[in-house]
Amino acid sequence: MYVNTYCKFETALDILIGKWKPVILLRLLNHGTMRFSELQKSIPDITKKMLTQQLRELEYHDIVHREVYKEIPSRVEYSITEYGQRMTPLLQAMNDWGVNHIAHLQELYGEERAE
């Protein structure tokens, strides 16, 4: 039974693992529907290739919805699916823990080593 619980935990981590997936998800949760270029501008350090790859993986898992509009020039928008909305408490808890962890490290080591 413990093994099954571990495997399910690992499945959740597989969806979230990656430097950019949680960042992308938090942007979409906070801003709603965003165009590809808006997402890229909101995450300055991500490459176009990496953003595309991460969005495709999230789309495959039904976490992110991709809407293509048949316009010239073409327009593509991304949003969190209804299913993906279920991740909101998890992502918020992880973000809150990260903020608290930085504060904890600042208490332990001082500002220069906290991040």
C-alpha positions in Angstrom: 0.0 0.0 0.0 2.9 2.4 0.8 4.3 1.8 -2.7 1.0 2.8 -4.4 0.9 6.0 -2.4 4.5 6.7 -3.4 3.8 6.1 -7.1 0.9 8.5 -7.0 3.0 11.1 -5.4 5.6 10.6 -8.0 3.0 11.0 -10.8 2.1 14.5 -9.4 5.8 15.4 -9.2 6.4 14.3 -12.8 3.8 16.9 -13.9 5.3 19.7 -11.8 9.0 18.9 -12.1 10.9 21.3 -14.1 12.2 24.8 -13.4 9.4 26.5 -15.4 6.2 24.5 -15.0 5.3 25.9 -11.6 6.1 29.4 -12.8 4.0 29.0 -15.9 1.1 27.6 -13.9 1.2 30.4 -11.3 1.3 33.0 -14.1 -1.8 31.5 -15.8 -3.6 31.1 -12.4 -2.9 34.7 -11.5 -3.5 36.3 -14.9 -6.0 34.0 -16.6 -5.8 33.5 -20.3 -2.5 34.6 -21.8 -1.0 34.7 -25.3 2.3 32.9 -25.9 4.1 36.2 -26.2 2.6 37.5 -22.9 3.7 34.4 -21.1 7.2 34.7 -22.5 7.5 38.3 -21.5 6.3 37.5 -18.0 9.1 34.9 -17.6 12.1 36.8 -19.0 14.7 34.0 -18.5 12.7 31.3 -20.3 13.6 30.5 -23.9 10.9 30.2 -26.6 11.8 26.5 -27.1 11.6 25.7 -23.4 8.3 27.6 -23.0 6.8 25.6 -25.9 8.0 22.3 -24.5 6.7 23.0 -21.0 3.3 24.1 -22.3 3.0 21.0 -24.5 3.7 18.8 -21.6 1.1 20.6 -19.4 -1.4 20.5 -22.3 -0.8 16.7 -22.7 -1.7 16.3 -19.0 -4.9 18.4 -19.4 -3.5 21.1 -17.0 -3.3 23.8 -19.7 -5.6 24.5 -22.6 -4.3 25.8 -25.9 -6.7 27.7 -28.1 -5.6 28.5 -31.7 -7.6 31.3 -33.4 -7.6 31.1 -37.2 -6.6 34.7 -37.8 -3.8 36.4 -39.7 -1.5 36.7 -37.9 -2.4 33.6 -36.0 -3.2 34.0 -32.3 -2.7 31.3 -29.7 -3.9 31.6 -26.1 -3.2 29.4 -23.0 -5.3 29.0 -20.0 -5.7 26.6 -17.0 -8.2 23.9 -17.6 -11.0 23.2 -15.2 -9.1 20.0 -14.2 -5.9 22.0 -13.8 -7.6 24.4 -11.4 -7.6 21.6 -8.9 -3.8 22.3 -8.6 -4.3 25.8 -7.2 -4.2 24.9 -3.5 -1.1 22.7 -4.1 0.8 25.4 -6.0 -0.2 28.1 -3.5 1.0 25.9 -0.6 4.3 25.3 -2.4 4.8 29.0 -3.1 3.9 29.9 0.5 6.4 27.3 1.8 9.1 28.7 -0.5 8.5 32.2 0.8 8.7 30.9 4.4 11.8 28.9 3.7 13.6 32.0 2.3 12.7 33.8 5.5 13.9 30.8 7.6 17.3 30.8 5.8 17.6 34.5 6.3 17.2 34.0 10.0 19.8 31.2 10.0 22.4 32.6 7.7 21.7 36.3 7.0 20.4 37.9 3.9 23.4 37.3 1.6 23.0 33.5 1.7 19.2 33.1 1.8 18.5 32.7 -1.9 
